[in-house]
């Protein structure tokens, strides 16, 4: 997947993580309301050692070519990234993002999602990006919808978070959003 160092999203900048982001990373990531909407791999409480481990990974361009800090006014206030699929899904990627609570509701997550989506389709061979959202998180659903993603369905009772069995909603966007989905008949014709 092609590499990009930064993406200007007007209200924020997507840029490579830096070691000096550690204080802001801990400050904004160590929030139960943020953690509650992410996979369990995102720890809570979020400690300085968690930040050290994340920054060791995220600053390695070869291992993390599409992982960015969401920068507002020179401070890392969240993160966004793409994880490429494998095997038959090698031209697809999952998008994930989080934003520090003081920055919610200002269009920053939407701008970051639009920015990374547009750039990924410009410089990579990806054809599809998808995201899952806990059904209890309508704000994240609005972010994806404003960014042009379409709701594809609900995965009923498909996850457990914070001891709660829950539904997840799948959103996706394709490189050519106006084209119909390919069928076995259209591909073999």
C-alpha positions as CSV (number, residue, x, y, z in Angstrom):
1,X,0.0,0.0,0.0
2,X,1.5,3.4,-0.9
3,X,2.8,5.6,1.8
4,X,1.7,9.1,2.7
5,X,3.2,11.3,5.4
6,X,0.4,13.7,5.9
7,X,-3.1,14.7,4.7
8,X,-4.4,18.2,5.1
9,X,-8.1,18.0,6.1
10,X,-8.6,21.8,6.7
11,X,-9.9,21.4,10.3
12,X,-7.2,19.0,11.2
13,X,-4.0,17.4,9.8
14,X,-3.4,13.7,9.5
15,X,0.3,13.1,10.1
16,X,2.7,10.4,11.2
17,X,2.7,9.8,15.0
18,X,5.8,11.1,16.8
19,X,7.4,10.1,20.1
20,X,6.7,13.6,21.5
21,X,2.9,12.9,21.1
22,X,3.0,10.7,24.2
23,X,1.6,13.3,26.7
24,X,-1.4,14.2,24.5
25,X,-1.9,10.6,23.5
26,X,-2.2,9.6,27.2
27,X,-4.4,12.7,28.0
28,X,-7.0,12.0,25.3
29,X,-6.9,8.2,25.1
30,X,-7.3,7.7,28.8
31,X,-11.0,8.2,28.7
32,X,-13.6,5.6,29.4
33,X,-16.1,7.2,26.9
34,X,-13.5,6.9,24.2
35,X,-12.5,3.3,25.1
36,X,-16.2,2.2,25.3
37,X,-16.5,2.7,21.5
38,X,-13.3,0.9,20.4
39,X,-12.0,-2.7,20.2
40,X,-10.6,-4.1,23.4
41,X,-7.1,-3.9,22.0
42,X,-7.4,-0.2,22.9
43,X,-6.6,-0.3,26.6
44,X,-8.4,1.3,29.5
45,X,-7.0,2.9,31.6
46,X,-4.6,4.1,29.0
47,X,-1.2,4.4,30.6
48,X,2.2,5.8,29.6
49,X,3.5,2.3,28.9
50,X,0.5,1.8,26.6
51,X,1.4,5.0,24.8
52,X,5.1,3.8,24.5
53,X,4.0,0.5,23.0
54,X,1.6,2.2,20.6
55,X,4.1,4.8,19.5
56,X,6.8,2.1,18.9
57,X,4.3,0.5,16.5
58,X,2.8,3.6,14.9
59,X,6.1,5.4,14.2
60,X,7.4,2.4,12.2
61,X,6.4,3.4,8.6
62,X,6.9,-0.2,7.3
63,X,4.7,-1.8,9.9
64,X,2.1,1.0,10.0
65,X,2.1,2.9,6.7
66,X,-1.5,4.1,7.1
67,X,-1.7,5.0,10.8
68,X,-2.0,8.7,11.5
69,X,-2.4,11.1,14.4
70,X,-5.3,13.5,14.1
71,X,-3.5,16.8,14.8
72,X,-5.4,19.9,15.8
73,X,-3.3,23.1,16.3
74,X,-0.1,21.1,16.6
75,X,-1.4,18.5,19.1
76,X,-2.3,14.9,18.5
77,X,-5.9,14.6,19.7
78,X,-6.9,11.3,18.2
79,X,-6.0,8.7,15.7
80,X,-7.1,7.2,12.4
81,X,-5.9,4.4,10.3
82,X,-6.4,1.7,7.7
83,X,-5.8,-2.0,8.1
84,X,-5.6,-3.9,4.8
85,X,-7.4,-7.1,4.5
86,X,-5.8,-10.4,3.6
87,X,-6.4,-13.2,1.0
88,X,-9.5,-12.4,-1.1
89,X,-9.9,-9.1,0.9
90,X,-6.5,-7.8,-0.1
91,X,-8.0,-4.9,-2.0
92,X,-10.1,-3.9,1.0
93,X,-9.2,-2.2,4.3
94,X,-10.9,-1.5,7.6
95,X,-10.9,2.1,8.7
96,X,-10.8,2.9,12.4
97,X,-10.6,6.1,14.3
98,X,-10.9,7.7,17.7
99,X,-11.0,11.3,18.9
100,X,-10.4,12.9,22.3
101,X,-13.7,13.9,23.9
102,X,-13.1,17.6,24.0
103,X,-13.0,17.6,20.2
104,X,-16.3,15.7,19.6
105,X,-19.0,17.4,17.6
106,X,-16.7,19.8,15.7
107,X,-16.5,17.9,12.3
108,X,-13.0,16.8,13.0
109,X,-13.7,13.0,12.8
110,X,-15.7,13.5,9.6
111,X,-12.9,15.6,8.0
112,X,-10.3,13.0,9.0
113,X,-12.4,10.2,7.6
114,X,-13.0,12.0,4.3
115,X,-9.3,12.9,4.1
116,X,-7.9,9.4,4.6
117,X,-10.6,7.8,2.4
118,X,-9.9,10.1,-0.5
119,X,-6.2,9.7,-0.3
120,X,-6.3,6.0,0.0
121,X,-8.4,5.7,-3.2
122,X,-6.0,8.1,-4.9
123,X,-2.7,6.4,-4.1
124,X,-3.4,2.7,-3.4
125,X,-5.0,-0.3,-5.1
126,X,-7.8,-0.4,-2.5
127,X,-11.3,-0.7,-3.8
128,X,-13.3,-0.9,-0.6
129,X,-13.1,0.6,2.9
130,X,-15.3,-0.6,5.7
131,X,-16.0,0.2,9.3
132,X,-18.0,-1.4,12.1
133,X,-19.7,0.7,14.7
134,X,-21.4,-0.4,18.0
135,X,-25.1,0.1,17.6
136,X,-25.1,2.4,20.7
137,X,-22.8,4.9,18.9
138,X,-25.0,7.0,16.5
139,X,-22.4,9.8,16.5
140,X,-19.8,7.5,14.8
141,X,-22.5,6.4,12.3
142,X,-23.1,10.0,11.4
143,X,-19.4,10.6,10.9
144,X,-19.3,7.7,8.4
145,X,-22.5,8.8,6.6
146,X,-21.3,12.4,6.2
147,X,-18.0,10.9,4.8
148,X,-20.0,9.1,2.1
149,X,-20.0,5.6,3.6
150,X,-23.2,3.5,3.3
151,X,-24.8,1.3,5.9
152,X,-24.7,-2.2,4.7
153,X,-26.2,-4.1,7.6
154,X,-26.3,-4.9,11.3
155,X,-24.4,-7.8,12.8
156,X,-26.8,-9.0,15.5
157,X,-25.3,-9.8,18.9
158,X,-21.8,-9.9,17.3
159,X,-19.6,-8.4,20.0
160,X,-19.2,-8.0,23.7
161,X,-17.9,-4.7,25.0
162,X,-17.7,-3.7,28.7
163,X,-19.6,-6.9,29.5
164,X,-22.5,-6.1,27.2
165,X,-23.5,-8.3,24.3
166,X,-24.2,-5.9,21.4
167,X,-25.0,-5.4,17.8
168,X,-22.5,-3.8,15.4
169,X,-23.4,-1.9,12.3
170,X,-21.2,-2.2,9.1
171,X,-20.5,0.8,6.9
172,X,-18.6,0.8,3.6
173,X,-17.5,2.9,0.7
174,X,-16.1,1.8,-2.6
175,X,-13.7,3.5,-5.0
176,X,-16.5,3.6,-7.6
177,X,-19.6,4.3,-5.3
178,X,-21.9,4.7,-8.3
179,X,-21.3,1.2,-9.7
180,X,-23.5,-1.7,-8.7
181,X,-22.0,-4.6,-6.8
182,X,-20.5,-7.3,-8.9
183,X,-22.4,-10.5,-9.1
184,X,-21.1,-13.9,-10.1
185,X,-23.0,-13.6,-13.4
186,X,-21.6,-10.2,-14.3
187,X,-18.0,-11.3,-13.5
188,X,-18.2,-14.5,-15.6
189,X,-20.1,-12.9,-18.5
